Amino acid sequence: MIFITITEDHISLSDGLKVFLEQDSNIEVIGNAPNGKEMLEMLKYVKPQVVLTDINMPIMNGVELCKAIKANHPSIKVIALSMYDNPGAIKEMIDAGADGYILKISPLTELKKAIENVATGTSYFDTAIDIKEVHKKDDIDNVQPLSRSETEILKLIALGKTSAEIAEERQTAVSTVVKHRKNMIHKLQLEGKNELYKYALQRYGHYNQ
């Protein structure tokens, strides 16, 4: 029997996952929480083999939760279940110690396969994820880290601010902000401004809850 807990702030999704997973007589969902902080409290009383977690959640996000689990409950496996498919988001969860990463748009059978593999000690990543690209992204980040200004602008992007609003807040030219955006898209290997916003939200959105 594989005991799991689910960390997901959308209750309907959490309930749906429980119903699907428990169709398998070898899987039992023994708890769920809407954020990382509540899941950590739960782990004082329940002992799952696997924790499923969303990334972007209020109070404590999935990256912070994963780090805390690996520090305090090293035997527990962690699988990220996320809408974010860009290399930066995946890399951040891997760096936090995640044992698996599944996209929310993938069939639930993929998630079930991940749980079975991770429970036996084997890492598992969604078949739609190109792990080589993630590691390539890791190498590029080490060579081209974001500057302090770029990081500050990325946090403002996570707030949903426009280039004009960011320029006004930082007392700089709009063209300067636009240039920083283009540089970040290049460094992070993203496809455009929408991908940059998704990345910013995943990385810094929890600071704005």
Residue frames relative to the residue before (quaternion, step in Angstrom):
aa qw qx qy qz dx dy dz
M 1.0000 0.0000 0.0000 0.0000 0.00 0.00 0.00
I 0.2028 -0.7654 0.6014 0.1064 3.55 -0.93 0.95
F 0.1798 -0.7868 0.5853 0.0776 3.57 -0.62 1.17
I 0.0002 0.8149 -0.5785 0.0346 3.58 -0.80 1.01
T 0.1837 -0.7256 0.6424 0.1646 3.53 -1.36 0.31
I 0.2826 -0.7675 0.5598 0.1329 3.56 -1.19 0.62
T 0.1185 -0.7686 0.6265 0.0530 3.58 -0.90 0.99
E 0.2869 0.7453 -0.5274 0.2900 3.56 -0.24 1.30
D 0.3441 -0.7791 0.4878 0.1918 3.59 -0.70 1.07
H 0.6284 0.4626 -0.3525 0.5165 3.59 1.24 -0.06
I 0.3499 -0.7954 0.4591 0.1846 3.55 -0.16 1.33
S 0.6337 0.5424 -0.3443 0.4309 3.60 0.97 -0.80
L 0.6470 0.5014 -0.3152 0.4801 3.58 1.04 -0.76
S 0.6376 0.5348 -0.3174 0.4546 3.55 0.97 -0.89
D 0.6667 0.4951 -0.2945 0.4728 3.58 0.95 -0.92
G 0.6497 0.5252 -0.3129 0.4519 3.57 1.00 -0.83
L 0.6371 0.5232 -0.3204 0.4666 3.56 1.02 -0.81
K 0.6380 0.5374 -0.3221 0.4477 3.56 0.97 -0.86
V 0.6615 0.5095 -0.3036 0.4589 3.57 0.90 -0.97
F 0.6805 0.4900 -0.2970 0.4568 3.59 0.89 -0.93
L 0.7087 0.4850 -0.2796 0.4294 3.58 0.74 -1.06
E 0.7059 0.4656 -0.2811 0.4537 3.58 0.98 -0.75
Q 0.4310 0.6378 -0.4915 0.4072 3.57 1.25 0.30
D 0.6363 0.4596 -0.3058 0.5388 3.54 1.31 -0.40
S 0.4089 -0.7497 0.4688 0.2256 3.59 -0.58 1.15
N 0.6527 0.5171 -0.3130 0.4567 3.59 1.28 -0.23
I 0.7046 0.4028 -0.2550 0.5256 3.61 1.30 0.00
E 0.0049 0.7892 -0.6140 0.0140 3.57 -0.97 0.87
V 0.2906 -0.7369 0.5886 0.1616 3.57 -0.88 1.02
I 0.1198 -0.8454 0.5197 0.0293 3.59 -0.43 1.19
G 0.8209 -0.0265 -0.0142 0.5703 3.60 1.22 0.20
N 0.0449 -0.7814 0.6199 0.0567 3.56 -1.25 0.41
A 0.0835 -0.7878 0.6100 0.0173 3.55 -1.20 0.62
P 0.4831 -0.7064 0.4443 0.2650 3.62 -1.09 0.68
N 0.7966 0.0980 -0.0743 0.5918 3.60 1.26 -0.06
G 0.7020 -0.5044 0.3158 0.3912 3.54 -1.29 0.35
K 0.6253 0.5589 -0.3468 0.4199 3.58 0.98 -0.78
E 0.6884 0.4688 -0.2802 0.4773 3.57 0.91 -0.92
M 0.6167 0.5352 -0.3533 0.4565 3.58 1.08 -0.63
L 0.6374 0.5207 -0.3355 0.4584 3.60 0.96 -0.79
E 0.6236 0.5212 -0.3352 0.4765 3.59 1.04 -0.73
M 0.6519 0.5319 -0.3075 0.4444 3.56 0.99 -0.90
L 0.6598 0.5419 -0.3058 0.4214 3.55 1.02 -0.82
K 0.5283 0.5997 -0.4168 0.4330 3.58 1.28 -0.04
Y 0.7787 0.3454 -0.1470 0.5027 3.55 1.21 -0.59
V 0.7606 0.2500 -0.1697 0.5747 3.60 1.14 -0.49
K 0.2281 -0.7979 0.5500 0.0943 3.58 -1.08 0.70
P 0.0424 -0.8137 0.5797 -0.0065 3.60 0.15 1.24
Q 0.4643 -0.6312 0.5271 0.3289 3.53 -1.26 0.29
V 0.7971 0.1429 -0.0455 0.5850 3.55 1.14 -0.71
V 0.1512 -0.7534 0.6332 0.0928 3.56 -1.08 0.84
L 0.2097 -0.7384 0.6283 0.1263 3.56 -0.87 1.01
T 0.0601 0.8284 -0.5556 0.0391 3.58 -0.87 0.82
D 0.4254 -0.6259 0.5912 0.2788 3.50 -1.20 0.74
I 0.4712 -0.6624 0.4888 0.3166 3.61 -1.23 0.21
N 0.7869 0.2956 -0.1581 0.5181 3.59 0.63 -1.10
M 0.2258 0.7581 -0.5721 0.2169 3.56 -0.24 1.34
P 0.5574 -0.6001 0.4408 0.3674 3.61 -1.17 0.42
I 0.8047 0.3220 -0.2514 0.4307 3.56 -1.39 0.35
M 0.7643 -0.1844 0.1300 0.6040 3.62 0.70 -1.05
N 0.2941 -0.7958 0.5039 0.1624 3.59 -0.58 1.10
G 0.7386 -0.4573 0.2862 0.4042 3.54 -1.34 0.13
V 0.6144 0.5429 -0.3527 0.4509 3.59 1.06 -0.68
E 0.6750 0.4833 -0.2866 0.4782 3.57 0.89 -0.95
L 0.6360 0.5290 -0.3255 0.4579 3.58 1.01 -0.81
C 0.6531 0.5231 -0.3146 0.4481 3.57 0.89 -0.94
K 0.6490 0.5147 -0.3156 0.4629 3.59 0.92 -0.89
A 0.6716 0.5034 -0.2930 0.4579 3.58 0.95 -0.90
I 0.6418 0.5163 -0.3253 0.4644 3.59 0.99 -0.80
K 0.6826 0.4881 -0.2938 0.4577 3.57 0.87 -0.92
A 0.6631 0.4988 -0.3028 0.4688 3.60 1.14 -0.60
N 0.8046 0.3131 -0.1310 0.4873 3.58 0.96 -0.89
H 0.7782 0.1625 -0.0897 0.6000 3.59 1.22 -0.50
P 0.0688 -0.8765 0.4741 0.0469 3.62 0.68 1.06
S 0.6345 0.5415 -0.3449 0.4303 3.61 1.13 -0.43
I 0.6044 0.5672 -0.3559 0.4316 3.61 1.22 -0.38
K 0.3239 -0.7396 0.5621 0.1794 3.58 -0.94 0.93
V 0.1902 -0.7891 0.5776 0.0870 3.58 -1.10 0.71
I 0.0684 -0.7723 0.6311 0.0221 3.56 -0.93 0.98
A 0.2927 -0.7337 0.5865 0.1788 3.59 -0.84 0.99
L 0.0798 -0.7547 0.6503 0.0342 3.56 -0.99 0.92
S 0.1751 0.8436 -0.4651 0.2035 3.55 0.00 1.32
M 0.4916 -0.6261 0.5167 0.3151 3.54 -1.33 0.37
Y 0.6142 0.5866 -0.3421 0.4020 3.60 1.21 -0.45
D 0.0749 -0.8254 0.5595 0.0065 3.56 -0.67 1.14
N 0.4880 0.6637 -0.4539 0.3396 3.61 1.21 0.13
P 0.6503 -0.5636 0.3489 0.3711 3.61 -1.10 0.70
G 0.6221 0.5679 -0.3495 0.4103 3.59 1.04 -0.73
A 0.6677 0.4969 -0.2939 0.4700 3.58 0.94 -0.91
I 0.6637 0.5041 -0.3009 0.4635 3.57 0.94 -0.92
K 0.6466 0.5312 -0.3079 0.4527 3.55 0.96 -0.91
E 0.6559 0.5228 -0.3228 0.4385 3.58 0.94 -0.87
M 0.6635 0.4822 -0.3087 0.4816 3.60 1.01 -0.75
I 0.6229 0.5249 -0.3412 0.4691 3.59 1.01 -0.74
D 0.6568 0.5121 -0.3018 0.4640 3.57 0.95 -0.90
A 0.6548 0.5081 -0.3063 0.4682 3.58 1.15 -0.64
G 0.6218 -0.5812 0.3204 0.4158 3.57 1.31 -0.23
A 0.3430 0.7661 -0.4885 0.2383 3.59 1.25 0.17
D 0.3654 -0.7406 0.5323 0.1860 3.54 -1.06 0.87
G 0.8029 0.0513 -0.0229 0.5934 3.56 1.26 -0.31
Y 0.1085 -0.7766 0.6184 0.0525 3.57 -1.27 0.39
I 0.0010 0.8032 -0.5923 0.0641 3.55 -0.63 1.21
L 0.3904 -0.7164 0.5298 0.2317 3.58 -0.99 0.84
K 0.5354 -0.6547 0.4348 0.3093 3.58 -1.00 0.83
I 0.6503 0.5222 -0.3241 0.4466 3.58 1.17 -0.49
S 0.5617 0.6125 -0.3865 0.4000 3.60 1.25 -0.18
P 0.6317 -0.5247 0.3947 0.4121 3.60 -1.19 0.41
L 0.5612 -0.6205 0.4260 0.3444 3.58 -1.05 0.70
T 0.5465 0.6050 -0.4023 0.4165 3.57 1.20 -0.37
E 0.5910 0.5602 -0.3542 0.4598 3.56 1.20 -0.57
L 0.6400 0.5153 -0.3145 0.4753 3.58 1.02 -0.80
K 0.6413 0.5253 -0.3205 0.4584 3.57 0.94 -0.86
K 0.6408 0.5186 -0.3149 0.4704 3.56 1.00 -0.84
A 0.6355 0.5342 -0.3211 0.4558 3.58 1.03 -0.84
I 0.6474 0.5244 -0.3155 0.4542 3.58 0.93 -0.92
E 0.6692 0.5068 -0.2992 0.4537 3.57 0.88 -0.93
N 0.6806 0.4848 -0.2906 0.4662 3.59 0.95 -0.85
V 0.6879 0.4909 -0.2848 0.4525 3.56 0.83 -1.02
A 0.6281 0.5524 -0.3382 0.4314 3.60 1.02 -0.74
T 0.7025 0.4330 -0.2609 0.5008 3.58 1.17 -0.53
G 0.6469 -0.5647 0.3091 0.4088 3.57 1.27 0.18
T 0.5996 0.5450 -0.3616 0.4611 3.58 1.30 0.18
S 0.4125 -0.6978 0.5196 0.2702 3.60 -0.83 0.91
Y 0.0726 -0.8038 0.5903 0.0151 3.58 -1.13 0.63
F 0.0407 -0.7956 0.6044 -0.0094 3.54 -0.85 1.03
D 0.6577 -0.5454 0.3645 0.3701 3.52 -1.08 0.87
T 0.5241 -0.6560 0.4451 0.3111 3.57 -0.96 0.87
A 0.6295 0.5342 -0.3366 0.4528 3.61 1.23 -0.37
I 0.6157 0.5464 -0.3374 0.4566 3.58 1.30 -0.19
D 0.2602 -0.7448 0.5976 0.1431 3.55 -0.93 0.96
I 0.2805 -0.8044 0.5028 0.1466 3.57 -0.08 1.32
K 0.5919 0.5689 -0.3705 0.4343 3.58 1.08 -0.62
E 0.6467 0.5115 -0.3127 0.4715 3.57 1.06 -0.79
V 0.6189 0.5399 -0.3398 0.4582 3.57 1.08 -0.74
H 0.6829 0.4646 -0.2866 0.4854 3.59 0.92 -0.89
K 0.6016 0.5396 -0.3527 0.4717 3.57 1.11 -0.64
K 0.6230 0.5393 -0.3149 0.4711 3.54 1.07 -0.84
D 0.6156 0.5562 -0.3294 0.4507 3.57 1.06 -0.83
D 0.6667 0.5053 -0.2970 0.4605 3.57 0.91 -0.94
I 0.6678 0.5011 -0.3021 0.4601 3.58 0.93 -0.90
D 0.6344 0.5327 -0.3360 0.4482 3.60 0.99 -0.79
N 0.6417 0.5287 -0.3282 0.4483 3.56 1.03 -0.76
V 0.6941 0.4497 -0.2663 0.4951 3.58 1.10 -0.67
Q 0.8090 0.1737 -0.0606 0.5583 3.57 0.99 -0.85
P 0.0146 -0.8185 0.5743 -0.0073 3.61 0.36 1.14
L 0.5688 -0.5763 0.4490 0.3779 3.55 -1.20 0.46
S 0.4620 -0.6627 0.5127 0.2908 3.56 -1.07 0.76
R 0.6850 -0.4635 0.3531 0.4374 3.56 -1.28 0.21
S 0.6587 0.5081 -0.3105 0.4599 3.60 0.94 -0.88
E 0.6490 0.5180 -0.3168 0.4584 3.57 0.98 -0.86
T 0.6473 0.5195 -0.3159 0.4597 3.58 0.98 -0.83
E 0.6522 0.5080 -0.3113 0.4687 3.58 0.98 -0.85
I 0.6575 0.4952 -0.3069 0.4778 3.59 1.00 -0.81
L 0.6124 0.5537 -0.3450 0.4465 3.59 1.04 -0.76
K 0.6436 0.5163 -0.3203 0.4654 3.59 0.99 -0.78
L 0.6564 0.4927 -0.3060 0.4823 3.59 1.08 -0.73
I 0.5959 0.5469 -0.3527 0.4706 3.57 1.13 -0.64
A 0.6277 0.5452 -0.3266 0.4496 3.58 1.06 -0.79
L 0.6414 0.5075 -0.3144 0.4819 3.58 1.22 -0.48
G 0.5257 -0.6542 0.3921 0.3767 3.57 1.32 -0.14
K 0.4093 0.7290 -0.4623 0.2956 3.57 1.23 0.30
T 0.4486 -0.6752 0.5210 0.2673 3.56 -1.14 0.72
S 0.6823 -0.4664 0.3526 0.4389 3.57 -1.28 0.21
A 0.6418 0.5298 -0.3198 0.4529 3.58 1.01 -0.82
E 0.6656 0.4983 -0.2961 0.4701 3.59 0.97 -0.87
I 0.6417 0.5139 -0.3154 0.4739 3.56 1.04 -0.80
A 0.6412 0.5285 -0.3166 0.4575 3.57 0.96 -0.88
E 0.6579 0.5093 -0.3085 0.4611 3.58 0.95 -0.86
E 0.6720 0.5022 -0.2929 0.4587 3.57 0.96 -0.92
R 0.7435 0.3832 -0.2124 0.5052 3.58 1.01 -0.81
Q 0.3591 -0.7624 0.4640 0.2729 3.57 1.34 -0.02
T 0.5211 0.5883 -0.4341 0.4404 3.52 0.81 1.10
A 0.6473 -0.5220 0.3807 0.4045 3.58 -1.29 0.10
V 0.5738 -0.5838 0.4439 0.3645 3.57 -1.12 0.66
S 0.6218 0.5595 -0.3376 0.4317 3.59 1.02 -0.79
T 0.6179 0.5425 -0.3381 0.4577 3.59 1.12 -0.66
V 0.6523 0.5034 -0.3048 0.4777 3.56 0.99 -0.87
V 0.6365 0.5299 -0.3199 0.4602 3.58 0.97 -0.87
K 0.6434 0.5207 -0.3138 0.4653 3.57 1.00 -0.84
H 0.6413 0.5118 -0.3194 0.4741 3.59 0.98 -0.83
R 0.6239 0.5404 -0.3367 0.4531 3.60 1.00 -0.81
K 0.6712 0.4979 -0.2954 0.4629 3.58 0.90 -0.95
N 0.6397 0.5246 -0.3217 0.4605 3.58 1.01 -0.80
M 0.6660 0.5023 -0.3050 0.4595 3.59 0.96 -0.85
I 0.6230 0.5358 -0.3386 0.4585 3.58 1.00 -0.81
H 0.6593 0.5002 -0.2991 0.4750 3.57 1.02 -0.82
K 0.6894 0.4917 -0.2872 0.4478 3.59 0.81 -0.99
L 0.7457 0.4129 -0.2120 0.4781 3.56 0.97 -0.90
Q 0.3913 -0.7466 0.4544 0.2879 3.57 1.34 0.03
L 0.3544 0.7284 -0.5012 0.3044 3.55 0.93 0.94
E 0.5370 -0.6791 0.4190 0.2738 3.56 -1.23 0.43
G 0.8004 -0.1665 0.1166 0.5640 3.60 1.18 -0.20
K 0.7760 -0.3830 0.2390 0.4404 3.54 -1.34 -0.08
N 0.6225 0.5392 -0.3537 0.4434 3.60 1.06 -0.62
E 0.6501 0.4979 -0.3055 0.4858 3.56 1.04 -0.81
L 0.6195 0.5378 -0.3394 0.4602 3.58 1.09 -0.72
Y 0.6442 0.5123 -0.3195 0.4695 3.58 0.99 -0.81
K 0.6425 0.5205 -0.3211 0.4617 3.60 0.93 -0.86
Y 0.6565 0.5057 -0.3046 0.4696 3.55 0.98 -0.90
A 0.6525 0.5177 -0.3094 0.4589 3.60 0.93 -0.92
L 0.6582 0.5141 -0.3021 0.4596 3.57 0.96 -0.90
Q 0.6607 0.5076 -0.3052 0.4611 3.56 0.97 -0.87
R 0.7402 0.4415 -0.2318 0.4510 3.57 0.91 -0.92
Y 0.8375 0.1820 -0.0580 0.5120 3.57 0.91 -0.86
G 0.4249 0.7377 -0.4501 0.2696 3.59 1.24 -0.10
H 0.6360 0.5554 -0.3395 0.4145 3.59 1.04 -0.71
Y 0.5911 0.5695 -0.3769 0.4293 3.61 1.18 -0.40
N 0.7183 0.4698 -0.2322 0.4576 3.55 1.23 -0.53
Q 0.4358 0.7083 -0.4618 0.3085 3.56 1.27 0.07
